[in-house]
Amino acid sequence: MPVYDRKPTNVNVTPGSSTGGGLYFIVGGLVVAALVGAYFVFGVPGNRSNIATTPDNKTSITIEQPRAPATPPAAAPAAPAAPAAPAAPRN
């Protein structure tokens, strides 16, 4: 006589947690790595200063205006004379 395995008549399916949890973890890690890299690439605050200083930390700047010319500039040349009107035609 053959032996039969009975198949189950009712199957219970429970929703799993396979909503991409591993994918979210990997993407989150990449975002954090990109932010840390940008922090070091674009400069750590306070790492270097862009302030120019002198040894005694006192800076004195003097700006002088240019002097007026001693002689006035030469007068502009006169405009050229207008050309003469053409002669009347002869018949």
C-alpha positions in Angstrom: 0.0 0.0 0.0 1.4 3.4 -0.9 2.1 6.0 1.7 0.6 9.4 1.0 1.7 12.6 2.6 -1.3 14.8 3.2 -0.9 18.3 1.9 -1.9 21.0 4.4 -5.3 22.4 3.8 -4.9 25.8 5.4 -1.8 28.0 4.8 -1.1 30.9 7.1 0.9 33.7 5.5 2.1 36.5 7.8 3.4 39.7 6.3 7.2 39.8 6.6 9.4 42.7 7.3 11.0 42.6 3.8 10.2 46.2 3.0 13.8 47.0 2.0 15.2 47.4 5.5 18.7 46.4 4.3 18.5 48.8 1.3 17.5 51.7 3.6 20.5 50.9 5.8 22.9 50.9 2.9 21.5 54.1 1.4 21.7 55.8 4.8 25.3 54.7 5.3 26.2 56.2 1.9 24.4 59.5 2.7 26.4 59.7 6.0 29.6 59.0 4.2 28.9 61.7 1.6 28.2 64.2 4.4 31.4 63.4 6.3 33.4 63.6 3.0 31.9 67.0 2.2 32.6 68.3 5.7 36.3 67.6 5.1 36.5 68.6 1.4 34.8 72.0 1.9 36.8 72.8 5.0 36.4 72.2 8.7 35.2 75.3 10.4 37.9 77.0 12.4 40.7 74.9 10.7 42.2 77.8 8.9 41.6 81.6 9.0 41.3 83.9 6.0 42.2 87.0 8.0 45.3 88.8 7.0 47.3 90.1 10.0 50.6 91.9 10.5 53.1 90.9 13.1 51.9 93.6 15.5 48.2 93.1 14.5 48.0 96.8 13.5 47.2 97.6 9.9 47.4 101.1 8.6 46.2 101.8 5.0 46.5 105.2 3.4 44.9 105.9 0.0 45.9 109.2 -1.7 43.9 110.8 -4.5 45.7 111.6 -7.7 46.8 115.2 -8.1 45.0 117.5 -10.5 46.8 118.1 -13.8 49.1 121.2 -13.7 47.9 122.5 -17.1 44.5 122.2 -18.6 44.2 119.6 -21.4 44.6 120.9 -25.0 41.4 121.9 -26.6 39.7 119.3 -28.8 40.4 119.7 -32.5 37.7 121.5 -34.5 35.1 119.4 -36.3 35.8 119.1 -40.1 33.8 121.3 -42.4 30.7 120.0 -44.0 31.2 118.9 -47.6 29.9 121.3 -50.3 26.5 120.6 -51.9 26.6 119.0 -55.3 26.2 121.3 -58.3 22.9 121.5 -60.1 22.7 119.3 -63.2 22.9 121.0 -66.6 20.3 120.5 -69.4 
